[in-house]
Amino acid sequence: MDLIRLQKFLADAGVCSRRKGETYITAGRVTVNGAVVTALGTKVDPQTDLVEVDGRVVTLDQEPVYIILNKPEGYVTSCEQPTDKIVLDLVDIPERIFPVGRLDKDSTGLVLLTNNGRIHHRLLHPSFDHEKEYDVTVGRPLGRGALERMAHGVVLDGSPTRPARIKRRSAKRFRITLQEGRNRQIRRMVGKVGNYVVKLKRIRMANVKLGDLPEGKWRYLKPAEVKTLLRLLD
């Protein structure tokens, strides 16, 4: 698709008028591929560029696509990264899609990809309390006290993490369910109790489960999964 001016893209997507779009841009409220853009002459490719206004993804009207990917280690959960492999390299479809949230480069597991900006916002915003579940292996055995401390909350960046559900799987392995997603949160929580993460795999987001999907492979969400997910987000 041809490049179009950013303010026209916002207008075509129904966000606002072109003139209002110019105001949003100069005020620093619009990002393209994660970077704030304030130049009115900026052009974007609607098929490849990720545009957000006040943190909300903006897309042109198109048939919704919902994909689950089992991300291998070494891939960046981003739409564009000049020096790294990205998750979109693993999914070859004509529609423009983007990942919902991030998963560390060193982590593996479930990544949800879609072109539905509403799902992106509602799955990630902490006020909606949607769960994300992870399978974690650490370097040293974890005692009961360490698990309880993480479950009750540890202080990161000056504020405590929200309570989490934790279930031990073995001396060095546990599953943790969060309702928030701070930067490298689980790795930092484990560090707070004097341990370190060896393997970190996301196995669920809301009702969407990774299941036995092989690493590096993807599939479309089943109609029943989409229906339940949309109902949860209402």
Backbone torsions as a table, in degrees:
resi	resn	phi	psi	omega
1	MET	NA	145.2	179.3
2	ASP	-67.3	153.1	175.5
3	LEU	-70.8	142.9	176.8
4	ILE	-131.3	155.5	179.4
5	ARG	-63.3	144.5	-174.6
6	LEU	-59.1	-41.7	-179.3
7	GLN	-67.2	-31.2	175.7
8	LYS	-69.7	-39.8	177.3
9	PHE	-58.8	-44.7	179.6
10	LEU	-62.9	-39.3	179.1
11	ALA	-69.0	-42.9	180.0
12	ASP	-63.8	-30.0	179.8
13	ALA	-82.7	-2.7	177.4
14	GLY	81.5	14.7	-179.1
15	VAL	-73.6	-42.8	-175.1
16	CYS	-171.2	179.7	173.4
17	SER	-74.6	165.9	177.8
18	ARG	-61.4	-42.1	-178.7
19	ARG	-64.0	-42.2	177.5
20	LYS	-64.9	-36.2	177.1
21	GLY	-60.4	-38.0	177.0
22	GLU	-62.4	-38.8	177.6
23	THR	-64.1	-44.1	177.8
24	TYR	-59.3	-42.3	-176.8
25	ILE	-65.6	-50.8	-177.6
26	THR	-67.0	-22.4	177.8
27	ALA	-82.6	-3.1	178.4
28	GLY	79.5	21.8	-176.8
29	ARG	-91.2	-4.8	-174.7
30	VAL	-115.6	133.2	174.2
31	THR	-119.2	149.1	174.5
32	VAL	-124.5	117.8	-177.3
33	ASN	54.6	38.1	174.7
34	GLY	89.0	-7.9	-177.8
35	ALA	-107.6	134.7	177.8
36	VAL	-65.8	133.7	-180.0
37	VAL	-119.4	127.5	179.4
38	THR	-121.2	-5.5	-179.0
39	ALA	-83.0	125.1	-176.0
40	LEU	-70.0	-18.5	179.7
41	GLY	-85.4	2.2	-177.3
42	THR	-62.4	136.0	176.7
43	LYS	-116.7	150.0	-178.7
44	VAL	-131.5	157.1	173.1
45	ASP	-101.0	111.5	-177.1
46	PRO	-58.6	-20.1	-177.6
47	GLN	-89.4	-21.9	-174.4
48	THR	-123.0	-23.1	-176.8
49	ASP	-90.9	139.8	177.6
50	LEU	-97.4	112.5	-177.6
51	VAL	-108.0	133.7	178.8
52	GLU	-132.9	143.2	173.5
53	VAL	-119.9	119.7	-177.4
54	ASP	53.3	36.8	177.1
55	GLY	85.1	-2.6	179.6
56	ARG	-101.2	131.5	-178.7
57	VAL	-70.1	138.1	179.7
58	VAL	-114.8	127.9	177.7
59	THR	-134.1	154.0	172.4
60	LEU	-76.4	156.5	179.5
61	ASP	-58.9	128.1	178.4
62	GLN	-162.2	164.0	179.7
63	GLU	-63.8	127.9	-177.4
64	PRO	-66.1	140.7	179.1
65	VAL	-124.9	133.8	179.3
66	TYR	-131.4	119.1	-175.3
67	ILE	-130.4	141.5	172.3
68	ILE	-112.1	132.8	-179.3
69	LEU	-124.2	140.1	171.6
70	ASN	-95.9	97.2	-173.8
71	LYS	-71.5	128.7	173.1
72	PRO	-79.7	165.1	174.1
73	GLU	-64.5	145.2	175.9
74	GLY	97.8	-7.0	178.3
75	TYR	-101.8	141.9	179.7
76	VAL	-94.9	134.5	180.0
77	THR	-84.6	80.1	-175.4
78	SER	-153.5	162.2	176.7
79	CYS	-85.4	-19.7	-177.6
80	GLU	-155.6	129.5	178.3
81	GLN	-154.9	102.6	-171.6
82	PRO	-57.1	-32.1	-172.5
83	THR	-105.4	0.3	-175.4
84	ASP	-132.5	160.2	170.7
85	LYS	-74.0	141.6	-179.8
86	ILE	-118.5	159.7	-176.5
87	VAL	-61.9	-28.9	-179.8
88	LEU	-67.1	-19.0	175.6
89	ASP	-64.1	-20.9	-175.3
90	LEU	-92.3	-8.0	-175.3
91	VAL	-122.7	111.6	-176.2
92	ASP	-105.7	89.3	176.4
93	ILE	-135.2	157.5	-176.9
94	PRO	-74.1	-25.1	-176.5
95	GLU	-73.8	149.9	174.1
96	ARG	-81.1	122.3	179.1
97	ILE	-131.1	166.6	178.9
98	PHE	-146.8	153.9	-180.0
99	PRO	-75.7	145.2	176.1
100	VAL	-89.3	104.3	-178.9
101	GLY	78.2	-167.0	-176.8
102	ARG	-127.4	156.0	171.4
103	LEU	-136.6	127.5	-174.7
104	ASP	-48.5	148.6	177.2
105	LYS	-55.4	-36.5	-177.4
106	ASP	-85.6	-3.6	-179.9
107	SER	-100.1	164.3	-178.9
108	THR	-127.9	173.6	171.0
109	GLY	111.9	-155.2	-167.2
110	LEU	-67.5	124.7	168.6
111	VAL	-127.2	127.5	176.8
112	LEU	-95.1	130.2	179.2
113	LEU	-121.3	137.4	-176.1
114	THR	-157.5	169.4	169.3
115	ASN	-112.2	13.3	-178.6
116	ASN	-96.2	101.6	-177.1
117	GLY	-64.4	-29.6	179.4
118	ARG	-63.3	-42.5	178.3
119	ILE	-63.8	-41.9	178.7
120	HIS	-54.5	-48.2	-177.5
121	HIS	-68.0	-48.1	-171.9
122	ARG	-74.2	-29.1	177.3
123	LEU	-73.4	-28.3	-173.8
124	LEU	-98.8	-25.0	-176.2
125	HIS	-70.6	129.0	-174.8
126	PRO	-62.1	-21.4	-177.4
127	SER	-69.9	-14.6	-177.8
128	PHE	-94.0	-8.4	170.9
129	ASP	59.4	30.9	179.0
130	HIS	-79.5	138.2	-172.1
131	GLU	-85.9	148.4	170.3
132	LYS	-130.4	129.8	-175.0
133	GLU	-116.1	139.9	-175.3
134	TYR	-132.3	147.2	172.1
135	ASP	-105.1	122.6	-169.8
136	VAL	-124.2	133.0	172.1
137	THR	-117.0	131.3	-177.5
138	VAL	-114.0	170.5	-173.2
139	GLY	-79.8	-28.6	-178.3
140	ARG	-129.4	154.9	177.8
141	PRO	-55.6	140.2	179.2
142	LEU	-104.0	125.9	177.0
143	GLY	-78.6	168.6	-179.0
144	ARG	-61.0	-37.9	-179.3
145	GLY	-62.4	-39.1	179.8
146	ALA	-66.1	-41.8	178.6
147	LEU	-64.4	-42.4	-179.9
148	GLU	-65.4	-37.7	179.6
149	ARG	-63.2	-44.4	178.0
150	MET	-66.2	-37.0	-179.5
151	ALA	-65.3	-37.7	-177.9
152	HIS	-80.3	-23.4	178.9
153	GLY	120.3	135.6	174.5
154	VAL	-121.1	157.4	-176.5
155	VAL	-84.0	123.6	173.8
156	LEU	-128.2	130.0	179.0
157	ASP	54.7	35.9	173.9
158	GLY	87.0	-1.1	179.0
159	SER	-140.4	147.9	-177.0
160	PRO	-73.4	147.7	172.5
161	THR	-71.1	155.9	179.4
162	ARG	-71.6	154.0	177.4
163	PRO	-54.8	142.5	-177.8
164	ALA	-127.2	155.8	173.0
165	ARG	-96.1	130.3	-179.1
166	ILE	-129.9	134.7	177.7
167	LYS	-129.1	121.9	-179.5
168	ARG	-70.1	137.9	174.9
169	ARG	-107.9	-33.2	175.8
170	SER	-163.9	-174.1	-177.4
171	ALA	-60.5	-32.9	-177.0
172	LYS	-116.3	14.0	-175.2
173	ARG	-139.3	138.5	177.6
174	PHE	-150.5	164.6	172.7
175	ARG	-113.6	138.1	-178.2
176	ILE	-130.6	136.0	179.0
177	THR	-115.5	121.2	-177.6
178	LEU	-112.0	157.2	171.9
179	GLN	-120.9	23.6	174.8
180	GLU	-149.2	172.2	-176.4
181	GLY	-147.5	67.9	177.2
182	ARG	-72.1	162.4	-177.9
183	ASN	-59.8	121.7	178.8
184	ARG	48.5	42.0	-169.8
185	GLN	-60.9	-49.9	-175.2
186	ILE	-65.3	-42.9	178.8
187	ARG	-60.2	-39.7	180.0
188	ARG	-72.8	-36.2	176.5
189	MET	-62.8	-44.6	178.4
190	VAL	-62.1	-39.3	177.4
191	GLY	-62.6	-33.1	-179.6
192	LYS	-66.2	-23.8	179.0
193	VAL	-103.0	19.5	171.9
194	GLY	78.6	29.8	179.9
195	ASN	-134.3	-173.8	179.0
196	TYR	-148.6	150.9	-176.9
197	VAL	-85.2	132.4	174.8
198	VAL	-98.7	-44.2	178.5
199	LYS	-137.9	138.9	178.6
200	LEU	-138.1	120.1	-175.4
201	LYS	-132.0	124.5	175.4
202	ARG	-84.4	130.1	-175.0
203	ILE	-117.7	-7.1	179.8
204	ARG	-159.4	143.4	167.3
205	MET	-131.6	119.1	-175.7
206	ALA	53.1	-121.7	-179.8
207	ASN	-92.1	-4.0	-174.7
208	VAL	-87.7	118.9	-177.5
209	LYS	-108.9	143.8	179.7
210	LEU	-68.0	-39.5	180.0
211	GLY	61.4	-138.8	-176.9
212	ASP	-102.3	22.7	177.5
213	LEU	-61.5	124.8	-177.3
214	PRO	-64.6	151.3	179.3
215	GLU	-61.9	134.8	-179.2
216	GLY	87.3	-5.5	-178.3
217	LYS	-104.5	163.1	179.5
218	TRP	-140.9	164.0	174.7
219	ARG	-153.2	158.2	172.6
220	TYR	-73.6	145.3	173.1
221	LEU	-63.9	143.3	176.7
222	LYS	-71.6	152.6	-179.6
223	PRO	-52.4	-39.8	179.8
224	ALA	-65.7	-37.0	178.4
225	GLU	-65.9	-42.8	179.3
226	VAL	-63.6	-44.3	-178.5
227	LYS	-60.0	-45.5	-179.9
228	THR	-66.5	-42.2	-179.6
229	LEU	-61.4	-45.8	179.7
230	LEU	-64.4	-36.3	178.1
231	ARG	-66.0	-39.5	178.2
232	LEU	-63.8	-29.3	-174.5
233	LEU	-91.1	-4.5	179.2
234	ASP	-66.1	NA	NA
